């Protein structure tokens, strides 16, 4: 169970939120590279997350956020499925709308001990 949830905002790069990426995981992983805004960089550091920030060729700091399609939890394989994607008003995003590179997004991130 997550110890806390934080919200990180910034610019999306290479989002795969509807169909999982199966390049390195046969079950698939949903992921998003998030170029963090300044306030989110501070939140990220304060939360004590051990994932290291990376740097784009332009010098911008980003993190790779991931969610497995299926995960082993307490001996059982659970299907987590895709993350919930909401519009700016909190409504589910239609299936035919994709998040593109350069989109401004806010992500709810679970932080574990």
Buried (B, 14 or more C-beta within 10 A) or exposed (E): EEEEEBEBBBBBBEBBBBEBBEEEEEEBBBBBBBBBBEEBBEBBEEBEBEEEBEEEEEEBBBBBBBBBBBEEEEEEEEEBEBBEBEEEEEEEBEEEEBBEEEEEBBBEBEBEE
